[in-house]
Amino acid sequence: MSMFRKPRYDHSLSENIPFDPDKQIAILKCSICNGEQVAGFKSKENGHFTEVMLIRSDEDLVKFKELYEIEEIKKEY
């Protein structure tokens, strides 16, 4: 039996979260207390934030941008 390990980003990535750039903004929520970063989408209409992925490294952020075809991501504290 072989051991298959999922990439780290798969463990922290919520599945099937749609992104509509006309209705949402890609946001990186950053904690000023502990430095935790969570990537997700903020509704342009009501400001609701949907968490998608915990960002632990630059590679995680690159993967998030690739998955959702995002070039720029705004930071919020």
Backbone hydrogen bonds in HBPLUS format (Angstrom, degrees):
<---DONOR---> <-ACCEPTOR-->    atom                        ^
c    i                          cat <-CA-CA->   ^        H-A-AA   ^      H-
h    n   atom  resd res      DA  || num        DHA   H-A  angle D-A-AA Bond
n    s   type  num  typ     dist DA aas  dist angle  dist       angle   num
A0010-ASP N   A0007-PRO O   2.97 MM   3  5.53 138.1  2.15 113.8 125.0     1
A0011-HIS N   A0008-ARG O   3.04 MM   3  5.53 139.1  2.21 110.9 121.2     2
A0012-SER N   A0009-TYR O   3.24 MM   3  5.32 133.0  2.48  97.3 109.1     3
A0014-SER N   A0052-VAL O   2.83 MM  38  5.17 163.6  1.85 158.3 162.8     4
A0023-LYS N   A0020-ASP O   2.88 MM   3  5.48 144.6  2.01 119.0 128.7     5
A0024-GLN N   A0020-ASP O   2.75 MM   4  5.66 137.6  1.93 156.1 167.1     6
A0044-LYS N   A0023-LYS O   2.86 MM  21  5.54 176.0  1.86 148.3 147.7     7
A0025-ILE N   A0042-LYS O   2.81 MM  17  5.16 150.6  1.90 141.4 151.1     8
A0042-LYS N   A0025-ILE O   2.82 MM  17  5.16 164.7  1.85 151.1 155.1     9
A0074-LYS N   A0026-ALA O   3.39 MM  48  6.56 158.3  2.44 147.3 141.9    10
A0027-ILE N   A0040-GLY O   2.90 MM  13  5.48 171.1  1.90 146.7 149.3    11
A0040-GLY N   A0027-ILE O   2.95 MM  13  5.48 150.4  2.04 161.0 165.8    12
A0028-LEU N   A0074-LYS O   2.72 MM  46  6.01 151.5  1.80 158.9 162.8    13
A0076-GLU N   A0028-LEU O   2.99 MM  48  6.15 158.7  2.03 143.2 143.9    14
A0029-LYS N   A0038-VAL O   2.83 MM   9  5.19 153.7  1.89 161.6 152.8    15
A0038-VAL N   A0029-LYS O   2.91 MM   9  5.19 154.7  1.98 144.6 153.0    16
A0030-CYS N   A0076-GLU O   2.77 MM  46  6.00 169.7  1.78 172.4 175.7    17
A0031-SER N   A0036-GLU O   2.89 MM   5  5.30 160.1  1.93 156.2 162.5    18
A0035-GLY N   A0031-SER O   3.13 MM   4  4.95 135.8  2.33 120.7 129.9    19
A0055-ILE N   A0037-GLN O   2.88 MM  18  5.29 172.0  1.89 144.8 146.1    20
A0039-ALA N   A0053-MET O   2.77 MM  14  5.19 160.5  1.81 168.4 164.6    21
A0052-VAL N   A0039-ALA O   2.89 MM  13  5.79 157.9  1.94 154.0 152.1    22
A0053-MET N   A0039-ALA O   3.06 MM  14  5.19 164.7  2.09 142.6 144.8    23
A0041-PHE N   A0050-THR O   3.02 MM   9  5.25 151.6  2.10 140.7 146.5    24
A0050-THR N   A0041-PHE O   2.81 MM   9  5.25 160.9  1.85 149.9 156.3    25
A0043-SER N   A0048-HIS O   2.87 MM   5  5.24 159.7  1.91 144.3 150.0    26
A0047-GLY N   A0043-SER O   2.99 MM   4  4.76 139.3  2.16 122.3 131.2    27
A0061-LEU N   A0057-SER O   3.30 MM   4  6.70 156.3  2.36 146.2 151.7    28
A0062-VAL N   A0058-ASP O   2.97 MM   4  6.25 157.0  2.02 149.5 156.0    29
A0063-LYS N   A0059-GLU O   2.94 MM   4  6.15 159.1  1.99 148.1 153.5    30
A0064-PHE N   A0060-ASP O   2.96 MM   4  6.22 159.5  2.00 150.5 155.7    31
A0065-LYS N   A0061-LEU O   3.00 MM   4  6.24 164.9  2.03 151.1 154.7    32
A0066-GLU N   A0062-VAL O   2.92 MM   4  6.16 154.3  1.99 148.5 156.0    33
A0067-LEU N   A0063-LYS O   2.87 MM   4  6.07 163.8  1.89 154.8 158.8    34
A0068-TYR N   A0064-PHE O   3.18 MM   4  6.37 156.4  2.24 150.3 155.3    35
A0069-GLU N   A0065-LYS O   2.81 MM   4  5.51 103.7  2.40 135.4 151.7    36
A0070-ILE N   A0065-LYS O   2.86 MM   5  4.68 158.9  1.91 134.7 141.4    37
A0069-GLU N   A0066-GLU O   3.31 MM   3  4.92 158.5  2.36  95.7 102.0    38
